[in-house]
Amino acid sequence: MTVDASRDTWARARAYQDVLTAQGAVLTDADYLQPADTLLDLYGEDIRARAFTTQDPVRGEMMLRPDFTVPIVQQHMAHGAEPARYTYMGKVFRKQEDGGDRPTEFVQVGYEVFDGTDRAAADAEVFATLAGLLKDTPVTPATGDIGILRAAVQGLNTTPARRAALMRHLWRPRRFKTLLDRFCGLTDTPTSRAALLAQDDPLADLPPVLGLRSRDQIARRIDALRADAAADPISGGERSLLDALLAVRETAPFALTALRDIAVDLPSISAAVDGLAARLDALSARNIDVDTLMFEASYGRTSMEYYDGFVFGFSADPALNLPPVATGGRYDALTTVLGGGTGVPAVGGVIRPALVAAAEGAL
């Protein structure tokens, strides 16, 4: 189904923004063209597969904004004061797979909250606000918490280098599993690499270096690989606990019980699980029915790279084959990166009015 930015889409977007400004959000905006280097530093080269790029003779490589969050965070970190609430409205641009019928540009309305007074209350505020905008739309909410998974990885009894590698690939489930299998000793080191590491001096017969890496860089990489090869494998018990965590998919109260059981043997997640409990209380206080609210420990792992805590989405009937009509979550770490080492608690969400119309059968 192709969904356009029609007159109805803009009318819905303005109506949503009116609600957000009425509850105290400040209107803001972001340039269509954003510096590519900032986005590449955040997401790596993967962003090129999703963003439109162009070359400016003065400003260098630029990208049509793939989202609003990064520039809004930059603006706030440069000039904003807490607490602050912002709303924006406009088009974002994404490449789509060849032959797909999804649009390459679409309208979003966003709501961003920078407020460290009570993280659980701020999470609940953003979720409940978007749920209110969607109260007459046939959608199903789902929630997750990337912070629990991050805490589990950071608590593994293994080397800092292995934990860092797993954290880098948290958003790529296949690569994450491949690494985890290797670190658990379930797969063998490739023969060529094993032979290289077995040599007393792997650089002794190396021809002149013609690539981008120097001999010193190659030597440091070999030392790192040797240290990894000598490290003890991650235990089967920890792997089982991590697998059990990733498999949690229940209504929120049952998920909380399951995660508390896992936390008995994986205490590194205890604080994050307590945060989930506080969030559920805050959601209940905003009249969200948490007894029927779904929680998936893996939710958002393939599409929400900059989130590091609470994540959520609202989806239409699967038969419509639509992306989620609204998504959001917490991104404290992103503010630290864009704030030059100084971060603030932040959570936000976006709604796509054209998808709301499609879910309601208006298109």
Buried (B, 14 or more C-beta within 10 A) or exposed (E): EEBBBBEBBBEBBEEBBEBBEEEEBEEBEBEEBBBBEBBBEBBEEEBBEBBBBEEEEEEEBBBBBBBBBBBBBBBBBEEBEEBBBBBBBBBBBBBEEEEEEBBEEBBBBBBBBBBEEEBBBBBBBBBBBBBEBBEEBEBBBBBBBBBBBBBBBBBBEBBEBBBEBBBEBBBBEEBBEBBBEBBBBEEEBEEEEEEBBEEEEBEEEEEEEEEEEEEEEBBEEBEEBBEBEEBEBBBEEBBEBBEBBBEBBBBBBEBBEBBBEBBEEBEBBBEBBBBBBBBBEBBBEBEBEBEEBBBBBBBBBEEBBBBBBBBBBBBBEEEBEBBBBBBBBBBBBBBBBBBEEEBBBBBBBBBBBBBBBBBBEEB
